[in-house]
Amino acid sequence: MSYDYVICGGGTAGCIVARRLAENPNVTVCLIEAGPSDEGGCSSHNTVIAFIAPAENLDQWEQLGAHGWNSKATRKYYNKVFEKVNLHTVPPLNPLNQAFIDSCTAVNIPQIEMNSDAFINEFSNCCGYLQLNVTGLDRCSSSRSYLHPISSLPSNLTVLTNTTVTKLIIDQQTMIVTGVLTNTNENIKVKKECIVSSGAFDTPKLLLLSGIGPAQHLQKMNIRCILNLEGVGSNLMDHPECVIIWESNYPLPDQVIQRWEAALFFKTQTYSIKPDVMFHFGTEAYDIQNNLFGYPSEKQAFSITFNVNQAKSRGHVQLRSNNYLDPPQIDCQYFADEQKHDKTVMIAGLKLARKIVEQSPLQKWVKCELSPGVQIQSDEEIWNYCRKASTTLFHVAGTCKMGNVDNDNMAVVDSQLKVKGIQNLRIADTSVFPTMISVNPCITCMMIGEKCADMIRQDE
Ligand SMILES: Cc1cc2nc3c(=O)[nH]c(=O)nc-3n(C[C@H](O)[C@H](O)[C@H](O)COP(=O)(O)OP(=O)(O)OC[C@H]3O[C@@H](n4cnc5c(N)ncnc54)[C@H](O)[C@@H]3O)c2cc1C
């Protein structure tokens, strides 16, 4: 089997790259997805909260050497996403959501239309109803929006599910990817380009298994180093998140599309230039993590999750062994930043959540605080709780970051998303984020898929 373009990973970005490349009837495209049934990766099971990244986030990417990735230049690609993916603003029908918004405005946090120009360009303290990538009650995942129905796919696009790419085959003389090996023992030949879209954990894993990464680590794993690229697997970023949960006085309203429909952004620290904490408001008890530690829970409850939206700590992804069946070794290093920014924002986030809930619109819904409980008051007590109950918001990114590959030795891909030192290998997924964006990343990941496909087609 041989194809012009082979895409490793049919997830959020991968489906988009594949479908857009296949719009050219003169090329052949193969999308390889490890999952057994549906494609779309995390976009097929996430919470469908849809955000365009604030301008300052993307303008920072540009400043760091990602040319053509500033807010203005990327808008065209967000718009291409919105040709396929519907954004629906949550209507103000749920009285508990409205009580949250009213309580925010009671402490002078203005309500804003999320993803409006004012939101994107000013990005300051605000609250509001979320936009969701749904049509009616159906999620607009990458697979639904770009691939389905599979029976109508163009004949030049082959989709292989239940197939894991185990290694990229690279000709060391030319530094060209000539093919990919799969767990089904196939060698799928690459005629033009290979695009890795396996996500922020599995993209660095696949590169490392293929001999691209820090030489020392590869040597330790008994893998022949083809390209010593220090940045592969470094710079792991996320939005570390914690929760505060209240039992509700009243039954939970059922006017919902899903149970997370409102949000807040706030600058808690005087030294922060922009909002440093984000809240999601949930009309349910988000108690998965807290249950592990024995906190009480109730069915009739609501939650505020607070996350450090510009966390300073950085983790890494490495291999456990040279066997592709072994999951990668992930070390998130939450709260490890020397400045203690992440810890400080967490503590401030919990206090702000309580302050908002003390306002009369929400206060009347409160029967009691379930988690962490009102007895937790001092900064030390709050921190002990946050350290225990914090978890991932599943927004992992940055492990093959984009940047100026000529002067930043931790940059893995250039502005064209091309892996430094390999002629025909690109990466398109959240692993290329140079820095974290302050909002939920799925739509930005889709934008990366659109821009990647466009850059490849321009090179054709
Ligand atoms: C539970 C959850 C809730 C979330 N909620 C939101 C939200 O509401 N809003 C938001 O903006 N973001 C949300 N996110 C984050 C967002 O969905 C992700 O950041 C984004 O979808 C990641 O896209 P990706 O293309 O980088 O990776 P993925 O979508 O994970 O795609 C990677 C794909 O590659 C496949 N793969 C991996 N290795 C291989 C291999 N070796 N060979 C072949 N295939 C391979 C995987 O099976 C997967 O399908 C959420 C994430 C999770 C997990």
The ligand as an SDF file (V2000), in Angstrom:
LIG
                    3D

 53 58  0  0  0  0  0  0  0  0999 V2000
  -12.6020   14.2540   28.7120 C   0  0  0  0  0  0  0  0  0  0  0  0
  -12.1330   15.4390   27.9030 C   0  0  0  0  0  0  0  0  0  0  0  0
  -12.9190   16.5870   27.8660 C   0  0  0  0  0  0  0  0  0  0  0  0
  -12.4820   17.6950   27.1330 C   0  0  0  0  0  0  0  0  0  0  0  0
  -13.3130   18.7640   26.9890 N   0  0  0  0  0  0  0  0  0  0  0  0
  -12.9730   19.7700   26.1420 C   0  0  0  0  0  0  0  0  0  0  0  0
  -13.8950   20.8020   25.8330 C   0  0  0  0  0  0  0  0  0  0  0  0
  -15.0430   20.8050   26.2810 O   0  0  0  0  0  0  0  0  0  0  0  0
  -13.4790   21.8030   25.0010 N   0  0  0  0  0  0  0  0  0  0  0  0
  -12.2200   21.8420   24.4790 C   0  0  0  0  0  0  0  0  0  0  0  0
  -11.8910   22.7970   23.7760 O   0  0  0  0  0  0  0  0  0  0  0  0
  -11.3390   20.8510   24.7380 N   0  0  0  0  0  0  0  0  0  0  0  0
  -11.6960   19.8050   25.5220 C   0  0  0  0  0  0  0  0  0  0  0  0
  -10.8340   18.7750   25.7350 N   0  0  0  0  0  0  0  0  0  0  0  0
   -9.5060   18.8360   25.0890 C   0  0  0  0  0  0  0  0  0  0  0  0
   -9.5720   18.6140   23.5860 C   0  0  0  0  0  0  0  0  0  0  0  0
  -10.6020   17.7140   23.2630 O   0  0  0  0  0  0  0  0  0  0  0  0
   -8.2070   18.1080   23.1240 C   0  0  0  0  0  0  0  0  0  0  0  0
   -7.2230   19.0580   23.4720 O   0  0  0  0  0  0  0  0  0  0  0  0
   -8.1270   17.9110   21.6140 C   0  0  0  0  0  0  0  0  0  0  0  0
   -9.2700   17.2580   21.1380 O   0  0  0  0  0  0  0  0  0  0  0  0
   -6.8730   17.1100   21.2870 C   0  0  0  0  0  0  0  0  0  0  0  0
   -6.8140   16.8730   19.9030 O   0  0  0  0  0  0  0  0  0  0  0  0
   -5.5440   16.1680   19.2320 P   0  0  0  0  0  0  0  0  0  0  0  0
   -5.7810   16.1400   17.7670 O   0  0  0  0  0  0  0  0  0  0  0  0
   -4.3130   16.8080   19.7460 O   0  0  0  0  0  0  0  0  0  0  0  0
   -5.5260   14.6970   19.8280 O   0  0  0  0  0  0  0  0  0  0  0  0
   -6.6870   13.5600   19.7970 P   0  0  0  0  0  0  0  0  0  0  0  0
   -8.0200   14.1430   19.5050 O   0  0  0  0  0  0  0  0  0  0  0  0
   -6.5170   12.7920   21.0600 O   0  0  0  0  0  0  0  0  0  0  0  0
   -6.2560   12.6820   18.5700 O   0  0  0  0  0  0  0  0  0  0  0  0
   -5.1950   11.7760   18.5730 C   0  0  0  0  0  0  0  0  0  0  0  0
   -5.6550   10.5230   17.8540 C   0  0  0  0  0  0  0  0  0  0  0  0
   -4.5500    9.7390   17.5050 O   0  0  0  0  0  0  0  0  0  0  0  0
   -4.8350    8.3800   17.7440 C   0  0  0  0  0  0  0  0  0  0  0  0
   -3.5440    7.7230   17.9350 N   0  0  0  0  0  0  0  0  0  0  0  0
   -2.6760    7.8560   18.9670 C   0  0  0  0  0  0  0  0  0  0  0  0
   -1.5550    7.1580   18.7270 N   0  0  0  0  0  0  0  0  0  0  0  0
   -1.7050    6.5800   17.5160 C   0  0  0  0  0  0  0  0  0  0  0  0
   -0.8780    5.7380   16.7260 C   0  0  0  0  0  0  0  0  0  0  0  0
    0.3390    5.3850   17.1440 N   0  0  0  0  0  0  0  0  0  0  0  0
   -1.3650    5.2820   15.5430 N   0  0  0  0  0  0  0  0  0  0  0  0
   -2.5980    5.6500   15.1100 C   0  0  0  0  0  0  0  0  0  0  0  0
   -3.4180    6.4540   15.8230 N   0  0  0  0  0  0  0  0  0  0  0  0
   -2.9710    6.9230   17.0050 C   0  0  0  0  0  0  0  0  0  0  0  0
   -5.7230    8.4000   18.9660 C   0  0  0  0  0  0  0  0  0  0  0  0
   -6.4940    7.2250   19.0680 O   0  0  0  0  0  0  0  0  0  0  0  0
   -6.5640    9.6510   18.7040 C   0  0  0  0  0  0  0  0  0  0  0  0
   -7.7390    9.3570   17.9770 O   0  0  0  0  0  0  0  0  0  0  0  0
  -11.2290   17.6550   26.4500 C   0  0  0  0  0  0  0  0  0  0  0  0
  -10.4650   16.4930   26.4770 C   0  0  0  0  0  0  0  0  0  0  0  0
  -10.9190   15.3840   27.1780 C   0  0  0  0  0  0  0  0  0  0  0  0
  -10.0900   14.1290   27.1710 C   0  0  0  0  0  0  0  0  0  0  0  0
  1  2  1  0
  2  3  1  0
  2 52  2  0
  3  4  2  0
  4  5  1  0
  4 50  1  0
  5  6  2  0
  6  7  1  0
  6 13  1  0
  7  8  2  0
  7  9  1  0
  9 10  1  0
 10 11  2  0
 10 12  1  0
 12 13  2  0
 13 14  1  0
 14 15  1  0
 14 50  1  0
 15 16  1  0
 16 17  1  0
 16 18  1  0
 18 19  1  0
 18 20  1  0
 20 21  1  0
 20 22  1  0
 22 23  1  0
 23 24  1  0
 24 25  2  0
 24 26  1  0
 24 27  1  0
 27 28  1  0
 28 29  2  0
 28 30  1  0
 28 31  1  0
 31 32  1  0
 32 33  1  0
 33 34  1  0
 33 48  1  0
 34 35  1  0
 35 36  1  0
 35 46  1  0
 36 37  1  0
 36 45  1  0
 37 38  2  0
 38 39  1  0
 39 40  1  0
 39 45  2  0
 40 41  1  0
 40 42  2  0
 42 43  1  0
 43 44  2  0
 44 45  1  0
 46 47  1  0
 46 48  1  0
 48 49  1  0
 50 51  2  0
 51 52  1  0
 52 53  1  0
M  END
$$$$
